[in-house]
Amino acid sequence: MPATAAAAVPDPVAGPLEHLMGQEDVERIRSELARLPAETRELLLLRFGDGLRFAEIAQVLGLGEAAVRQRTSRAVRELRARW
């Protein structure tokens, strides 16, 4: 089952509270992403939303693969610090 389809299937073990907490986390992540610069947000969405590899992102954005890896690492580190 694709990851997106699996996310849509409710977890039979998780109760309403766990489901609500998961939704709150998703909303917080969306909020934090919205606060990032557009370039950084696009990079993270390509990587984690679309599942592209670093080399593919580098081609799409016209950057070197090392730059994509470094920018992704910095962006994830920044989001974790805000969490």
Secondary structure, DSSP 8 states (H G I E B T S, - for coil): --HHHHHHS--SS--HHHHHHHHHHHHHHHHHHHHS-HHHHHHHIIIIIS---HHHHHHHHT--HHHHHHHHHHHHHHHHHH-
